[in-house]
């Protein structure tokens, strides 16, 4: 009989993915995309040696229409895509652009130095760099190997 190692946190991660997928399929018919039914920008969260880097797709949104808040554990992105002024004489055969406000709150994977955070908007992508706190930075210690 083979023994299998049980990882209790693995079950929780699987449950979370399944519940997220259930809500995504119920409300939006698939993953949430920018200005989709979830009205949230798509994001990437990357953990580097010195910082947590968050990228969000915000095409057509100017820096004046974006607002970023950070707490000890969360990062919140808020913004608004304003519709151009209606001009007489336009007859649309298709309109797929979505306008309005959005908000997205992300749980940060570790403690960061909020006062040293930076943000840059380029080509419709907002990149936020959050330096890790000293306690969160991984300290690598090499362990000597003894020959026997």
C-alpha positions as protocol buffer text, in pm:
chain_id: "A"
residue {
  index: 1
  type: UNK
  ca { x: 0 y: 0 z: 0 }
}
residue {
  index: 2
  type: UNK
  ca { x: 146 y: 337 z: -104 }
}
residue {
  index: 3
  type: UNK
  ca { x: 137 y: 636 z: 126 }
}
residue {
  index: 4
  type: UNK
  ca { x: 29 y: 971 z: -17 }
}
residue {
  index: 5
  type: UNK
  ca { x: 131 y: 1299 z: 143 }
}
residue {
  index: 6
  type: UNK
  ca { x: -172 y: 1513 z: 220 }
}
residue {
  index: 7
  type: UNK
  ca { x: -139 y: 1888 z: 164 }
}
residue {
  index: 8
  type: UNK
  ca { x: -443 y: 2059 z: 322 }
}
residue {
  index: 9
  type: UNK
  ca { x: -373 y: 2395 z: 155 }
}
residue {
  index: 10
  type: UNK
  ca { x: -376 y: 2231 z: -189 }
}
residue {
  index: 11
  type: UNK
  ca { x: -743 y: 2143 z: -146 }
}
residue {
  index: 12
  type: UNK
  ca { x: -827 y: 2500 z: -54 }
}
residue {
  index: 13
  type: UNK
  ca { x: -649 y: 2637 z: -360 }
}
residue {
  index: 14
  type: UNK
  ca { x: -839 y: 2395 z: -583 }
}
residue {
  index: 15
  type: UNK
  ca { x: -1168 y: 2490 z: -418 }
}
residue {
  index: 16
  type: UNK
  ca { x: -1093 y: 2862 z: -466 }
}
residue {
  index: 17
  type: UNK
  ca { x: -1019 y: 2811 z: -839 }
}
residue {
  index: 18
  type: UNK
  ca { x: -1339 y: 2611 z: -883 }
}
residue {
  index: 19
  type: UNK
  ca { x: -1554 y: 2873 z: -708 }
}
residue {
  index: 20
  type: UNK
  ca { x: -1387 y: 3154 z: -908 }
}
residue {
  index: 21
  type: UNK
  ca { x: -1452 y: 2965 z: -1231 }
}
residue {
  index: 22
  type: UNK
  ca { x: -1816 y: 2909 z: -1128 }
}
residue {
  index: 23
  type: UNK
  ca { x: -1873 y: 3281 z: -1073 }
}
residue {
  index: 24
  type: UNK
  ca { x: -1685 y: 3379 z: -1389 }
}
residue {
  index: 25
  type: UNK
  ca { x: -1893 y: 3141 z: -1598 }
}
residue {
  index: 26
  type: UNK
  ca { x: -2219 y: 3245 z: -1431 }
}
residue {
  index: 27
  type: UNK
  ca { x: -2170 y: 3621 z: -1459 }
}
residue {
  index: 28
  type: UNK
  ca { x: -1951 y: 3662 z: -1763 }
}
residue {
  index: 29
  type: UNK
  ca { x: -1945 y: 3345 z: -1968 }
}
residue {
  index: 30
  type: UNK
  ca { x: -1570 y: 3309 z: -1922 }
}
residue {
  index: 31
  type: UNK
  ca { x: -1269 y: 3484 z: -1777 }
}
residue {
  index: 32
  type: UNK
  ca { x: -1308 y: 3850 z: -1687 }
}
residue {
  index: 33
  type: UNK
  ca { x: -1156 y: 4077 z: -1946 }
}
residue {
  index: 34
  type: UNK
  ca { x: -1120 y: 4453 z: -1940 }
}
residue {
  index: 35
  type: UNK
  ca { x: -1463 y: 4616 z: -1965 }
}
residue {
  index: 36
  type: UNK
  ca { x: -1629 y: 4279 z: -1969 }
}
residue {
  index: 37
  type: UNK
  ca { x: -1928 y: 4211 z: -1751 }
}
residue {
  index: 38
  type: UNK
  ca { x: -1703 y: 4211 z: -1445 }
}
residue {
  index: 39
  type: UNK
  ca { x: -1586 y: 4566 z: -1532 }
}
residue {
  index: 40
  type: UNK
  ca { x: -1237 y: 4490 z: -1413 }
}
residue {
  index: 41
  type: UNK
  ca { x: -903 y: 4526 z: -1586 }
}
residue {
  index: 42
  type: UNK
  ca { x: -701 y: 4213 z: -1650 }
}
residue {
  index: 43
  type: UNK
  ca { x: -396 y: 4198 z: -1421 }
}
residue {
  index: 44
  type: UNK
  ca { x: -65 y: 4020 z: -1374 }
}
residue {
  index: 45
  type: UNK
  ca { x: 104 y: 4000 z: -1034 }
}
residue {
  index: 46
  type: UNK
  ca { x: 474 y: 3910 z: -1038 }
}
residue {
  index: 47
  type: UNK
  ca { x: 696 y: 3841 z: -739 }
}
residue {
  index: 48
  type: UNK
  ca { x: 1057 y: 3944 z: -802 }
}
residue {
  index: 49
  type: UNK
  ca { x: 1354 y: 3934 z: -565 }
}
residue {
  index: 50
  type: UNK
  ca { x: 1302 y: 4291 z: -440 }
}
residue {
  index: 51
  type: UNK
  ca { x: 944 y: 4383 z: -530 }
}
residue {
  index: 52
  type: UNK
  ca { x: 592 y: 4282 z: -620 }
}
residue {
  index: 53
  type: UNK
  ca { x: 506 y: 4410 z: -967 }
}
residue {
  index: 54
  type: UNK
  ca { x: 141 y: 4451 z: -1068 }
}
residue {
  index: 55
  type: UNK
  ca { x: 45 y: 4518 z: -1430 }
}
residue {
  index: 56
  type: UNK
  ca { x: -309 y: 4610 z: -1533 }
}
residue {
  index: 57
  type: UNK
  ca { x: -452 y: 4653 z: -1881 }
}
residue {
  index: 58
  type: UNK
  ca { x: -626 y: 4990 z: -1896 }
}
residue {
  index: 59
  type: UNK
  ca { x: -645 y: 5083 z: -2267 }
}
residue {
  index: 60
  type: UNK
  ca { x: -789 y: 5424 z: -2339 }
}
residue {
  index: 61
  type: UNK
  ca { x: -769 y: 5539 z: -1977 }
}
residue {
  index: 62
  type: UNK
  ca { x: -553 y: 5841 z: -1900 }
}
residue {
  index: 63
  type: UNK
  ca { x: -348 y: 5876 z: -1582 }
}
residue {
  index: 64
  type: UNK
  ca { x: -592 y: 6146 z: -1464 }
}
residue {
  index: 65
  type: UNK
  ca { x: -872 y: 5888 z: -1474 }
}
residue {
  index: 66
  type: UNK
  ca { x: -682 y: 5631 z: -1265 }
}
residue {
  index: 67
  type: UNK
  ca { x: -660 y: 5605 z: -887 }
}
residue {
  index: 68
  type: UNK
  ca { x: -443 y: 5355 z: -697 }
}
residue {
  index: 69
  type: UNK
  ca { x: -481 y: 5286 z: -323 }
}
residue {
  index: 70
  type: UNK
  ca { x: -263 y: 5058 z: -115 }
}
residue {
  index: 71
  type: UNK
  ca { x: -304 y: 4919 z: 236 }
}
residue {
  index: 72
  type: UNK
  ca { x: -88 y: 4673 z: 424 }
}
residue {
  index: 73
  type: UNK
  ca { x: -249 y: 4378 z: 247 }
}
residue {
  index: 74
  type: UNK
  ca { x: -436 y: 4506 z: -60 }
}
residue {
  index: 75
  type: UNK
  ca { x: -397 y: 4713 z: -374 }
}
residue {
  index: 76
  type: UNK
  ca { x: -705 y: 4878 z: -526 }
}
residue {
  index: 77
  type: UNK
  ca { x: -722 y: 5012 z: -881 }
}
residue {
  index: 78
  type: UNK
  ca { x: -1006 y: 5245 z: -972 }
}
residue {
  index: 79
  type: UNK
  ca { x: -1071 y: 5429 z: -1293 }
}
residue {
  index: 80
  type: UNK
  ca { x: -1317 y: 5552 z: -1546 }
}
residue {
  index: 81
  type: UNK
  ca { x: -1344 y: 5528 z: -1923 }
}
residue {
  index: 82
  type: UNK
  ca { x: -1541 y: 5825 z: -2049 }
}
residue {
  index: 83
  type: UNK
  ca { x: -1742 y: 5812 z: -2368 }
}
residue {
  index: 84
  type: UNK
  ca { x: -1658 y: 6068 z: -2632 }
}
residue {
  index: 85
  type: UNK
  ca { x: -1912 y: 6342 z: -2675 }
}
residue {
  index: 86
  type: UNK
  ca { x: -2195 y: 6232 z: -2897 }
}
residue {
  index: 87
  type: UNK
  ca { x: -2173 y: 6385 z: -3238 }
}
residue {
  index: 88
  type: UNK
  ca { x: -2469 y: 6421 z: -3463 }
}
residue {
  index: 89
  type: UNK
  ca { x: -2464 y: 6240 z: -3792 }
}
residue {
  index: 90
  type: UNK
  ca { x: -2307 y: 5915 z: -3670 }
}
residue {
  index: 91
  type: UNK
  ca { x: -2500 y: 5596 z: -3737 }
}
residue {
  index: 92
  type: UNK
  ca { x: -2322 y: 5303 z: -3577 }
}
residue {
  index: 93
  type: UNK
  ca { x: -2368 y: 4957 z: -3719 }
}
residue {
  index: 94
  type: UNK
  ca { x: -2182 y: 4809 z: -3422 }
}
residue {
  index: 95
  type: UNK
  ca { x: -2076 y: 4946 z: -3084 }
}
residue {
  index: 96
  type: UNK
  ca { x: -1860 y: 4723 z: -2864 }
}
residue {
  index: 97
  type: UNK
  ca { x: -1670 y: 4981 z: -2663 }
}
residue {
  index: 98
  type: UNK
  ca { x: -1764 y: 4983 z: -2296 }
}
residue {
  index: 99
  type: UNK
  ca { x: -1762 y: 5295 z: -2084 }
}
residue {
  index: 100
  type: UNK
  ca { x: -1796 y: 5359 z: -1715 }
}
residue {
  index: 101
  type: UNK
  ca { x: -1609 y: 5304 z: -1393 }
}
residue {
  index: 102
  type: UNK
  ca { x: -1414 y: 5003 z: -1277 }
}
residue {
  index: 103
  type: UNK
  ca { x: -1253 y: 4888 z: -955 }
}
residue {
  index: 104
  type: UNK
  ca { x: -1029 y: 4595 z: -879 }
}
residue {
  index: 105
  type: UNK
  ca { x: -888 y: 4500 z: -539 }
}
residue {
  index: 106
  type: UNK
  ca { x: -600 y: 4254 z: -518 }
}
residue {
  index: 107
  type: UNK
  ca { x: -462 y: 4084 z: -212 }
}
residue {
  index: 108
  type: UNK
  ca { x: -88 y: 4132 z: -203 }
}
residue {
  index: 109
  type: UNK
  ca { x: 121 y: 3815 z: -163 }
}
residue {
  index: 110
  type: UNK
  ca { x: 345 y: 3972 z: 105 }
}
residue {
  index: 111
  type: UNK
  ca { x: 416 y: 4289 z: 301 }
}
residue {
  index: 112
  type: UNK
  ca { x: 538 y: 4582 z: 91 }
}
residue {
  index: 113
  type: UNK
  ca { x: 673 y: 4932 z: 148 }
}
residue {
  index: 114
  type: UNK
  ca { x: 372 y: 5139 z: 41 }
}
residue {
  index: 115
  type: UNK
  ca { x: 558 y: 5470 z: 76 }
}
residue {
  index: 116
  type: UNK
  ca { x: 815 y: 5360 z: -186 }
}
residue {
  index: 117
  type: UNK
  ca { x: 565 y: 5232 z: -444 }
}
residue {
  index: 118
  type: UNK
  ca { x: 580 y: 5370 z: -799 }
}
residue {
  index: 119
  type: UNK
  ca { x: 336 y: 5356 z: -1090 }
}
residue {
  index: 120
  type: UNK
  ca { x: 383 y: 5412 z: -1462 }
}
residue {
  index: 121
  type: UNK
  ca { x: 125 y: 5419 z: -1741 }
}
residue {
  index: 122
  type: UNK
  ca { x: 255 y: 5328 z: -2086 }
}
residue {
  index: 123
  type: UNK
  ca { x: 70 y: 5204 z: -2395 }
}
residue {
  index: 124
  type: UNK
  ca { x: -246 y: 5119 z: -2201 }
}
residue {
  index: 125
  type: UNK
  ca { x: -66 y: 4918 z: -1933 }
}
residue {
  index: 126
  type: UNK
  ca { x: -40 y: 5045 z: -1576 }
}
residue {
  index: 127
  type: UNK
  ca { x: 268 y: 4901 z: -1401 }
}
residue {
  index: 128
  type: UNK
  ca { x: 290 y: 4937 z: -1024 }
}
residue {
  index: 129
  type: UNK
  ca { x: 615 y: 4841 z: -848 }
}
residue {
  index: 130
  type: UNK
  ca { x: 581 y: 4771 z: -477 }
}
residue {
  index: 131
  type: UNK
  ca { x: 916 y: 4718 z: -300 }
}
residue {
  index: 132
  type: UNK
  ca { x: 903 y: 4434 z: -50 }
}
residue {
  index: 133
  type: UNK
  ca { x: 940 y: 4512 z: 317 }
}
residue {
  index: 134
  type: UNK
  ca { x: 1267 y: 4406 z: 475 }
}
residue {
  index: 135
  type: UNK
  ca { x: 1095 y: 4120 z: 658 }
}
residue {
  index: 136
  type: UNK
  ca { x: 938 y: 3991 z: 334 }
}
residue {
  index: 137
  type: UNK
  ca { x: 1257 y: 3984 z: 128 }
}
residue {
  index: 138
  type: UNK
  ca { x: 1391 y: 3633 z: 109 }
}
residue {
  index: 139
  type: UNK
  ca { x: 1728 y: 3597 z: 270 }
}
residue {
  index: 140
  type: UNK
  ca { x: 1927 y: 3320 z: 112 }
}
residue {
  index: 141
  type: UNK
  ca { x: 2181 y: 3145 z: 328 }
}
residue {
  index: 142
  type: UNK
  ca { x: 2408 y: 2890 z: 174 }
}
residue {
  index: 143
  type: UNK
  ca { x: 2444 y: 2573 z: 374 }
}
residue {
  index: 144
  type: UNK
  ca { x: 2783 y: 2404 z: 351 }
}
residue {
  index: 145
  type: UNK
  ca { x: 2780 y: 2036 z: 259 }
}
residue {
  index: 146
  type: UNK
  ca { x: 3002 y: 1805 z: 457 }
}
residue {
  index: 147
  type: UNK
  ca { x: 3161 y: 1509 z: 283 }
}
residue {
  index: 148
  type: UNK
  ca { x: 3150 y: 1185 z: 473 }
}
